[in-house]
């Protein structure tokens, strides 16, 4: 940015105003060559005079101290504050010059000037999100919404981007309260952005869910009893999954029936055979009072009269009369065939 003659004139006037308590001759002597000096400083590098020399009041305090001119008691505190601000600015300029070379530029501020367009767009986005927060009562997402409407929020964002870019291109020419108002609004938006990031961080670590009671049906299993197809209890059974890994359920609580020094997880099922839920099938004349597991293949209740329960074929009936003679070695004798009757 090129320093204009108007900026040099305003700077000189503010310096002379800060030295108004001095005699006119002394003030004129201190500011005699000030305009030419400011023009030389402006020709050396970019940036405003305030950025390179500090506030005019601080510069006037340096002139006053160099000339050994007395200060008015009423303005002593102001001059001290101006001198402190000037020293702070000087240290910041030194730091700016040291951080510039690692970034590939003469000063860090020169690198930051390249990022100003990005800041203009970000400033507009933060302003739109602030309007969203106010218009929706604190609820907001990734995109701005005006009154809860996304389309209205996007239109608002587009308008704020244009305004922010327009202000950014003319911010160097702002002086007085407009410049301070612009800086104050930027500080408010930065604070809002930090608060939004903290809120997003808190929401990212919180996953609301409805409490659901999930009961594992195998949590209450204490023992496993295996029965065959006939309803008989199978002892010393071992269970495996499809990969050959043993399936372990329950834990033996019949302490008197297993060795406490051994590994109870290596015991086969059932752990406690005497606690089987179904009793073995007892004979008919000694019925059991415990429930009996029926076999898988239960026969029909009504027997088929054509089927012999023993599995043998029924005997064939013989014609009445004398029994048929039998040959030797149990071979039946051949029967005589009657002769045919002659017909007339």
C-alpha positions in Angstrom: 0.0 0.0 0.0 1.3 3.5 -0.9 1.1 6.1 1.8 -0.8 9.1 0.6 0.0 12.8 1.3 -3.2 13.0 3.2 -2.0 10.3 5.6 1.3 12.2 6.1 -0.5 15.4 6.7 -2.8 13.8 9.3 0.1 12.2 11.0 2.0 15.5 11.3 -1.1 17.3 12.7 -1.6 14.6 15.4 2.0 14.9 16.4 1.8 18.7 16.6 -1.4 18.3 18.6 0.4 16.1 21.1 3.1 18.8 21.5 0.5 21.6 21.9 1.6 22.3 25.5 5.1 23.3 24.3 6.0 26.8 23.2 5.3 27.4 19.5 9.0 27.9 18.7 10.0 24.6 20.3 7.1 22.7 18.6 8.0 24.1 15.2 11.6 23.2 15.7 10.7 19.6 16.6 8.3 19.1 13.7 10.2 21.2 11.1 11.4 18.3 9.0 8.8 15.7 10.1 6.9 15.7 6.8 10.0 15.0 4.8 11.0 12.2 7.2 7.6 10.6 6.9 7.8 10.7 3.1 11.2 8.9 3.3 9.8 6.2 5.6 6.8 5.7 3.4 9.0 5.1 0.4 11.1 2.4 2.1 8.4 -0.3 2.5 4.7 -1.0 2.4 2.2 -0.5 5.2 0.8 2.6 7.0 2.8 5.0 9.0 1.1 3.9 12.2 2.2 0.3 11.5 5.8 1.4 11.1 6.2 4.3 13.4 3.5 3.8 16.0 0.8 6.2 17.0 1.5 9.9 16.4 1.1 10.5 20.2 3.9 8.0 20.9 6.1 9.5 18.2 5.5 13.0 19.8 6.5 11.6 23.2 9.8 10.4 21.7 10.4 13.9 20.2 9.7 15.5 23.5 12.0 13.1 25.4 14.8 13.7 22.8 14.5 17.4 23.1 14.4 17.3 26.9 11.2 19.4 26.8 9.2 19.3 30.0 5.8 17.7 30.1 2.7 19.2 31.4 1.5 17.4 34.6 -2.0 16.8 33.2 -0.6 15.0 30.1 2.3 13.1 31.7 0.2 9.9 32.1 -0.9 10.1 28.5 2.6 10.5 27.3 3.8 7.6 29.4 1.1 5.4 28.0 1.9 6.5 24.5 5.6 5.8 25.1 4.8 2.3 26.5 2.6 1.6 23.4 5.4 2.8 21.2 7.9 0.5 22.9 5.5 -2.4 22.5 5.0 -1.7 18.9 8.8 -1.6 18.4 9.2 -5.0 20.0 6.4 -6.4 17.8 8.0 -5.0 14.7 11.3 -6.7 15.8 9.4 -10.0 16.3 7.7 -9.5 12.9 11.1 -9.2 11.2 12.5 -12.3 12.9 9.5 -14.5 12.0 9.4 -13.5 8.4 12.5 -15.3 7.0 11.3 -18.8 8.2 8.1 -18.2 6.3 10.0 -17.1 3.2 9.2 -13.4 3.4 10.9 -10.3 4.8 8.4 -10.0 7.6 5.6 -12.2 9.0 3.1 -9.5 8.4 3.9 -9.6 4.7 2.9 -13.3 4.7 -0.2 -12.6 6.7 -1.3 -10.0 4.1 -1.6 -12.8 1.6 -4.1 -14.5 3.8 -6.4 -11.5 4.2 -8.8 -12.7 1.4 -9.3 -16.0 3.3 -9.9 -14.0 6.5 -12.5 -11.9 4.7 -14.5 -15.0 3.7 -14.1 -16.6 7.2 -15.2 -13.4 8.8 -18.4 -13.4 6.7 -19.0 -17.1 7.6 -18.6 -16.4 11.3 -20.9 -13.4 11.1 -23.6 -15.6 9.4 -23.2 -18.3 12.1 -23.6 -15.6 14.8 -26.8 -14.5 13.2 -27.9 -18.2 13.0 -27.2 -18.6 16.7 -29.3 -15.5 17.6 -32.2 -16.3 15.2 -32.5 -20.0 16.2 -32.0 -19.6 19.9 -28.5 -21.2 20.1 -29.0 -24.1 17.8 -26.7 -24.3 14.8 -25.0 -26.7 12.5 -22.3 -26.6 9.8 -24.2 -24.3 7.5 -25.8 -20.9 8.5 -29.5 -20.7 8.9 -31.6 -17.6 9.2 -34.5 -18.2 11.4 -34.0 -21.9 10.9 -34.2 -21.7 7.1 -31.1 -23.0 5.2 -31.9 -21.1 1.9 -32.2 -17.8 3.8 -29.0 -18.5 5.6 -27.1 -19.2 2.4 -28.4 -15.9 0.9 -27.3 -14.1 4.1 -23.9 -15.7 3.8 -23.4 -14.6 0.2 -24.3 -11.0 1.1 -22.0 -11.0 4.1 -19.1 -12.3 2.0 -19.6 -9.3 -0.4 -19.7 -6.8 2.5 -16.7 -8.4 4.2 -14.6 -8.3 1.0 -15.6 -4.7 0.4 -14.6 -3.7 3.9 -11.3 -5.6 3.7 -10.3 -3.8 0.5 -10.9 -0.4 2.2 -9.9 -1.1 5.8 -6.5 0.5 5.3 -8.2 3.8 4.6 -10.4 3.7 7.7 -9.5 6.0 10.6 -10.9 6.8 13.9 -14.0 5.0 15.2 -14.8 3.1 12.0 -11.4 1.4 12.2 -11.8 0.6 15.9 -15.3 -0.7 15.3 -14.0 -3.0 12.5 -11.3 -4.3 14.8 -13.8 -4.8 17.7 -16.2 -6.8 15.5 -13.3 -9.0 14.4 -12.4 -9.7 18.1 -16.1 -10.6 18.8 -16.2 -13.0 15.8 -12.9 -14.7 16.9 -14.3 -15.2 20.5 -17.5 -16.6 19.0 -15.4 -19.0 16.8 -13.5 -20.3 19.8 -16.7 -20.8 21.8 -18.1 -22.7 18.8 -15.1 -24.9 18.6 -15.3 -25.7 22.3 -19.0 -26.5 21.9 -18.3 -28.8 18.9 -15.6 -30.6 20.8 -18.0 -31.3 23.7 -20.7 -32.5 21.4 -18.2 -34.8 19.5 -17.4 -36.6 22.7 -21.1 -37.1 23.7 -23.2 -39.7 22.1 -26.8 -39.6 23.4 -28.6 -42.9 23.4 -31.7 -44.4 25.0 -31.0 -46.7 27.8 -31.8 -50.3 26.7 -31.6 -53.2 28.9 -29.9 -56.1 27.1 -30.0 -59.4 28.9 -27.8 -62.2 27.8 -29.8 -65.4 28.0 -26.7 -67.4 28.8 -25.7 -65.3 31.8 -27.8 -67.4 34.2 -26.5 -70.8 32.8 -24.8 -72.8 35.5 -24.7 -76.2 33.9 -25.4 -77.9 30.6 -27.3 -81.2 30.2 -27.2 -83.1 26.9 -29.9 -85.7 26.1 -29.9 -88.2 23.2 -32.8 -88.9 20.9 -34.2 -91.4 23.3 -34.3 -88.9 26.2 -31.3 -90.4 28.0 -28.8 -88.2 29.7 -25.4 -88.1 28.0 -22.6 -87.7 30.5 -19.0 -86.6 29.9 -20.1 -84.5 26.9 -17.9 -81.8 25.4 -19.1 -79.0 23.2 -17.2 -77.3 20.4 -17.9 -74.5 17.9 -17.4 -74.6 14.1 -13.7 -73.8 14.5 -13.0 -76.6 17.0 -12.9 -74.2 20.0 -14.4 -75.6 23.2 -17.6 -73.9 24.3 -17.6 -73.2 28.0 -20.8 -72.2 29.8 -21.6 -72.0 33.5 -19.4 -72.9 36.4 -19.6 -76.0 38.6 -21.1 -75.2 42.0 -21.3 -78.8 43.3 -18.1 -78.4 45.3 -18.2 -81.8 46.8 -18.1 -83.5 43.4 -15.0 -82.1 41.8 -11.4 -81.6 42.8 -10.8 -78.0 44.0 -7.2 -78.2 43.0 -8.0 -79.0 39.3 -9.3 -76.7 36.6 -13.1 -76.7 36.7 -13.2 -75.4 33.1 -11.7 -78.7 31.8 -14.6 -80.8 33.2 -17.1 -82.2 30.7 -20.8 -81.7 30.8 -22.8 -82.0 32.9 -20.9 -80.6 35.9 -23.5 -82.0 38.3 -25.3 -85.1 36.8 -27.6 -85.5 39.8 -29.2 -82.2 39.1 -30.5 -83.1 35.7 -33.8 -81.4 34.9 -35.2 -84.6 33.4 -35.0 -88.0 35.1 -34.0 -91.1 33.1 -36.9 -93.2 31.8 -38.0 -95.6 34.5 -39.7 -99.0 34.0 -43.5 -99.1 33.9 -43.9 -100.7 37.3 -41.6 -98.1 38.9 -42.9 -94.8 37.6 -40.7 -91.8 38.3 -42.1 -88.6 39.9 -39.6 -86.3 38.0 -40.4 -85.1 34.5 -39.1 -87.4 31.8 -37.8 -86.1 28.5 -39.7 -88.0 25.7 -37.8 -89.5 22.9 -37.6 -87.8 19.5 -39.2 -90.7 17.6 -42.5 -91.4 19.5 -44.5 -94.3 18.0 -48.1 -93.9 17.0 -50.7 -94.4 19.8 -52.9 -96.7 17.7 -51.1 -99.9 16.5 -51.6 -101.0 12.9 -53.4 -104.4 13.1 -51.7 -105.6 9.9 -48.2 -105.2 11.4 -46.8 -107.9 13.6 -45.0 -106.4 16.5 -42.5 -109.2 16.5 -41.5 -108.5 12.9 -42.3 -112.1 11.6 -44.5 -112.9 8.6 -47.9 -114.5 9.5 -48.5 -118.2 8.7 -50.3 -119.1 5.5 -53.5 -121.0 5.8 -53.7 -124.6 4.5 -56.9 -126.2 2.9 -58.9 -128.4 5.1 -58.4 -132.1 4.9 -55.3 -134.1 5.2 -52.0 -132.2 5.4 -49.9 -132.1 2.3 -47.2 -134.6 2.3 -43.7 -133.5 2.5 -40.7 -134.9 0.7 -37.4 -135.7 2.0 -35.1 -133.0 3.5 -38.1 -130.9 4.2 -38.9 -130.3 0.5 -42.7 -130.3 -0.1 -43.9 -133.1 -2.4 -45.4 -132.2 -5.7 -49.1 -132.3 -5.9 -51.0 -134.3 -8.6 -52.6 -132.3 -11.3 -56.2 -133.6 -11.9 -56.9 -134.9 -15.4 -59.0 -132.9 -17.7 -62.6 -133.9 -18.1 -63.6 -134.9 -21.6 -66.3 -132.9 -23.2 -68.8 -134.0 -25.6 
